[in-house]
């Protein structure tokens, strides 16, 4: 299977935690990210679909931080349903 490059922006705390997990299991950060994505995609396939992503307002786009916060809040709401 071919791979496609993607860029992900992480806050410093998330990057440090990702690095710690990677070190702990002896894998690269990229491999840990791929595993998390694969696991998340399997879960969403088995469960209800993810809520829609926040929409951009026409007057101005959301900043990266605002988009991250909106996605985080959506994930937080979803986890509370479990």
Backbone as a chain_set.jsonl record, in Angstrom:
{"seq": "XXXXXXXXXXXXXXXXXXXXXXXXXXXXXXXXXXXXXXXXXXXXXXXXXXXXXXXXXXXXXXXXXXXXXXXXXXXXXXXXXX", "coords": {"N": [[0.843, -1.168, 0.0], [0.599, 2.175, -0.873], [1.857, 5.222, 0.55], [0.735, 8.406, 1.668], [1.817, 11.68, 2.212], [1.097, 13.701, 5.023], [0.501, 16.635, 6.945], [0.527, 17.448, 10.333], [-0.402, 19.564, 12.905], [0.657, 19.904, 16.162], [0.14, 20.711, 19.601], [2.603, 21.692, 22.047], [2.532, 20.071, 24.364], [1.074, 17.792, 23.506], [2.843, 16.862, 21.557], [5.062, 16.183, 23.128], [3.939, 14.134, 24.694], [3.321, 12.311, 22.685], [5.882, 11.728, 21.766], [6.887, 10.469, 24.066], [5.267, 8.169, 24.2], [6.031, 6.95, 21.807], [8.757, 6.442, 22.325], [8.448, 4.689, 24.476], [7.215, 2.422, 23.324], [9.025, 1.826, 21.404], [8.929, 2.824, 18.769], [8.617, 5.0, 15.892], [7.474, 8.448, 15.997], [5.805, 8.951, 13.841], [4.885, 6.388, 13.216], [3.41, 5.807, 15.523], [1.393, 7.743, 15.312], [0.168, 6.828, 12.927], [-0.794, 4.356, 13.86], [-2.619, 5.205, 15.856], [-4.448, 6.589, 14.251], [-5.356, 4.499, 12.554], [-6.566, 2.824, 14.487], [-8.536, 4.544, 15.492], [-10.071, 4.924, 13.179], [-11.036, 2.334, 12.77], [-12.658, 2.055, 15.033], [-14.602, 4.055, 14.582], [-15.802, 3.029, 12.385], [-17.145, 0.88, 13.397], [-18.85, 2.059, 15.193], [-21.096, 4.811, 15.792], [-21.189, 7.412, 13.318], [-18.668, 9.998, 13.121], [-19.137, 13.28, 14.534], [-19.99, 16.147, 12.52], [-17.332, 18.19, 11.193], [-16.325, 21.414, 12.431], [-17.738, 24.266, 10.819], [-16.475, 26.681, 8.532], [-16.869, 30.155, 8.958], [-18.287, 32.542, 6.794], [-17.312, 35.134, 6.95], [-14.746, 35.124, 8.023], [-12.036, 32.778, 8.077], [-11.536, 30.065, 10.405], [-8.901, 30.11, 12.8], [-5.942, 28.052, 13.138], [-5.691, 27.301, 15.805], [-8.304, 27.801, 16.739], [-9.749, 25.967, 15.198], [-8.587, 23.567, 16.099], [-9.452, 23.661, 18.78], [-12.236, 23.536, 18.435], [-12.504, 21.004, 17.272], [-11.443, 19.451, 19.343], [-13.379, 19.95, 21.363], [-15.604, 18.747, 20.158], [-14.737, 16.056, 20.11], [-14.525, 15.649, 22.827], [-17.211, 15.906, 23.651], [-18.224, 13.666, 22.332], [-16.836, 11.571, 23.626], [-17.954, 11.685, 26.148], [-20.395, 10.542, 25.78], [-20.03, 7.866, 25.927]], "CA": [[0.0, 0.0, 0.0], [1.401, 3.396, -0.914], [1.579, 6.175, 1.618], [0.618, 9.798, 1.277], [2.301, 12.546, 3.269], [0.191, 14.683, 5.609], [1.104, 17.44, 7.999], [-0.343, 17.607, 11.489], [0.127, 20.512, 13.884], [0.386, 19.494, 17.535], [0.662, 21.626, 20.61], [3.842, 21.171, 22.635], [2.217, 18.987, 25.295], [0.718, 16.602, 22.734], [4.054, 16.366, 20.913], [5.873, 15.528, 24.16], [3.275, 12.872, 25.043], [3.499, 11.427, 21.532], [7.281, 11.295, 21.799], [7.034, 9.528, 25.184], [4.645, 6.907, 23.786], [6.89, 6.36, 20.772], [9.942, 5.896, 23.006], [8.018, 3.572, 25.316], [6.947, 1.212, 22.519], [10.134, 1.608, 20.476], [8.501, 3.131, 17.4], [8.723, 6.417, 15.559], [6.244, 9.213, 16.226], [4.947, 8.752, 12.671], [4.243, 5.075, 13.352], [2.403, 5.925, 16.576], [0.279, 8.488, 14.728], [-0.537, 5.922, 12.004], [-1.545, 3.374, 14.655], [-3.766, 5.885, 16.461], [-5.428, 6.851, 13.194], [-5.958, 3.222, 12.161], [-7.451, 2.384, 15.562], [-9.687, 5.447, 15.509], [-10.909, 4.653, 12.014], [-11.741, 1.076, 13.013], [-13.718, 2.315, 16.015], [-15.697, 4.822, 13.996], [-16.472, 2.143, 11.439], [-18.003, 0.011, 14.187], [-19.761, 2.858, 15.996], [-21.783, 5.887, 15.099], [-20.253, 8.272, 12.593], [-18.165, 11.168, 13.84], [-19.91, 14.495, 14.285], [-19.369, 16.947, 11.447], [-16.305, 19.143, 11.592], [-16.832, 22.788, 12.486], [-17.774, 24.934, 9.521], [-15.907, 28.016, 8.463], [-17.81, 31.251, 8.739], [-17.933, 33.213, 5.542], [-16.627, 36.409, 7.159], [-13.32, 34.852, 8.222], [-11.789, 31.366, 8.405], [-11.048, 29.791, 11.752], [-7.456, 29.925, 12.92], [-5.568, 26.675, 13.459], [-6.015, 27.093, 17.214], [-9.766, 27.731, 16.872], [-10.169, 24.697, 14.612], [-8.171, 22.533, 17.047], [-10.331, 23.718, 19.948], [-13.557, 23.052, 18.023], [-12.406, 19.553, 17.101], [-11.283, 18.904, 20.692], [-14.674, 19.998, 22.049], [-16.441, 17.709, 19.542], [-14.262, 14.759, 20.585], [-14.854, 15.581, 24.242], [-18.644, 15.596, 23.727], [-18.412, 12.279, 21.889], [-16.34, 10.64, 24.653], [-18.867, 11.709, 27.273], [-21.55, 9.706, 25.443], [-19.684, 6.456, 26.147]], "C": [[0.896, 1.241, 0.0], [0.97, 4.347, 0.198], [1.542, 7.577, 1.054], [1.028, 10.667, 2.461], [1.208, 13.515, 3.703], [0.943, 15.436, 6.689], [0.082, 17.634, 9.102], [0.342, 18.574, 12.449], [-0.308, 20.078, 15.274], [0.853, 20.57, 18.489], [1.842, 20.933, 21.292], [3.579, 19.985, 23.561], [1.89, 17.693, 24.552], [1.951, 16.001, 22.064], [4.945, 15.64, 21.919], [5.268, 14.181, 24.56], [3.434, 11.851, 23.921], [4.917, 10.866, 21.514], [7.51, 10.265, 22.904], [6.441, 8.17, 24.831], [5.53, 6.197, 22.771], [8.132, 5.722, 21.393], [9.591, 4.639, 23.792], [7.811, 2.294, 24.505], [8.032, 0.937, 21.484], [9.756, 1.815, 19.025], [8.711, 4.619, 17.145], [7.406, 7.118, 15.877], [5.282, 9.015, 15.054], [4.199, 7.421, 12.758], [3.159, 5.118, 14.418], [1.178, 6.659, 16.045], [-0.519, 7.589, 13.79], [-1.368, 4.902, 12.776], [-2.78, 3.993, 15.294], [-4.854, 6.145, 15.421], [-6.124, 5.567, 12.782], [-6.955, 2.736, 13.208], [-8.715, 3.249, 15.623], [-10.629, 5.196, 14.352], [-11.671, 3.339, 12.167], [-12.898, 1.278, 13.983], [-14.889, 3.046, 15.395], [-16.459, 3.998, 12.971], [-17.496, 1.276, 12.178], [-19.084, 0.779, 14.938], [-20.48, 3.874, 15.131], [-20.775, 6.757, 14.367], [-19.831, 9.467, 13.443], [-19.059, 12.372, 13.568], [-19.237, 15.315, 13.196], [-18.322, 17.899, 12.01], [-16.905, 20.545, 11.645], [-16.764, 23.436, 11.109], [-17.108, 26.298, 9.624], [-17.029, 29.028, 8.304], [-17.348, 31.988, 7.498], [-17.166, 34.516, 5.763], [-15.133, 36.242, 7.425], [-13.139, 33.373, 8.542], [-11.331, 31.235, 9.856], [-9.532, 29.678, 11.731], [-7.188, 28.454, 13.237], [-5.951, 26.359, 14.901], [-7.522, 26.961, 17.425], [-10.298, 26.414, 16.32], [-9.799, 23.549, 15.544], [-9.117, 22.485, 18.244], [-11.727, 23.183, 19.603], [-13.559, 21.535, 17.859], [-12.278, 18.877, 18.465], [-12.622, 18.867, 21.43], [-15.626, 18.946, 21.481], [-16.044, 16.324, 20.019], [-14.618, 14.566, 22.058], [-16.332, 15.24, 24.429], [-18.904, 14.141, 23.359], [-17.966, 11.292, 22.961], [-17.255, 10.606, 25.86], [-20.1, 10.834, 27.042], [-21.3, 8.239, 25.765], [-19.91, 6.025, 27.558]], "O": [[1.839, 1.335, 0.786], [-0.147, 4.268, 0.709], [2.232, 7.893, 0.085], [0.62, 10.406, 3.593], [0.489, 14.077, 2.877], [1.903, 14.929, 7.269], [-1.08, 17.944, 8.842], [1.522, 18.419, 12.764], [-1.499, 19.904, 15.534], [1.838, 21.261, 18.228], [2.047, 19.731, 21.126], [4.323, 19.004, 23.542], [2.372, 16.623, 24.922], [2.095, 14.78, 22.005], [5.52, 14.6, 21.6], [5.991, 13.202, 24.743], [3.655, 10.668, 24.178], [5.122, 9.676, 21.276], [8.243, 9.296, 22.706], [7.038, 7.135, 25.127], [5.752, 4.99, 22.864], [8.513, 4.607, 21.036], [10.331, 3.656, 23.781], [8.188, 1.209, 24.947], [7.974, -0.063, 20.769], [10.203, 1.076, 18.148], [8.951, 5.393, 18.071], [6.362, 6.48, 16.009], [4.072, 8.921, 15.258], [3.02, 7.342, 12.414], [2.095, 4.526, 14.238], [0.047, 6.243, 16.299], [-1.749, 7.579, 13.844], [-2.504, 4.61, 12.403], [-3.857, 3.397, 15.284], [-6.039, 5.943, 15.688], [-7.35, 5.538, 12.669], [-8.051, 2.291, 12.87], [-9.822, 2.736, 15.786], [-11.848, 5.248, 14.516], [-12.822, 3.238, 11.742], [-13.986, 0.739, 13.783], [-16.044, 2.702, 15.649], [-17.638, 4.251, 12.721], [-18.57, 0.978, 11.654], [-20.122, 0.213, 15.282], [-20.468, 3.799, 13.902], [-19.614, 6.824, 14.77], [-20.542, 9.886, 14.356], [-19.665, 12.475, 12.502], [-18.033, 15.185, 12.977], [-18.418, 18.351, 13.151], [-17.894, 20.822, 10.966], [-15.843, 23.18, 10.334], [-17.169, 26.971, 10.653], [-18.012, 28.784, 7.604], [-16.156, 32.043, 7.198], [-16.447, 34.966, 4.871], [-14.341, 37.122, 7.09], [-13.987, 32.774, 9.203], [-10.807, 32.179, 10.447], [-8.95, 29.204, 10.755], [-8.109, 27.705, 13.565], [-6.473, 25.282, 15.188], [-7.972, 26.113, 18.196], [-11.196, 25.811, 16.907], [-10.61, 22.648, 15.76], [-9.534, 21.409, 18.674], [-12.327, 22.457, 20.397], [-14.509, 20.864, 18.262], [-12.92, 17.859, 18.721], [-12.958, 17.86, 22.053], [-16.373, 18.318, 22.232], [-16.91, 15.497, 20.304], [-14.967, 13.465, 22.483], [-16.678, 14.396, 25.255], [-19.71, 13.467, 23.999], [-18.636, 10.285, 23.189], [-17.326, 9.582, 26.539], [-20.769, 10.433, 27.995], [-22.242, 7.453, 25.866], [-19.665, 4.867, 27.897]]}, "num_chains": 1, "name": "protein.A"}
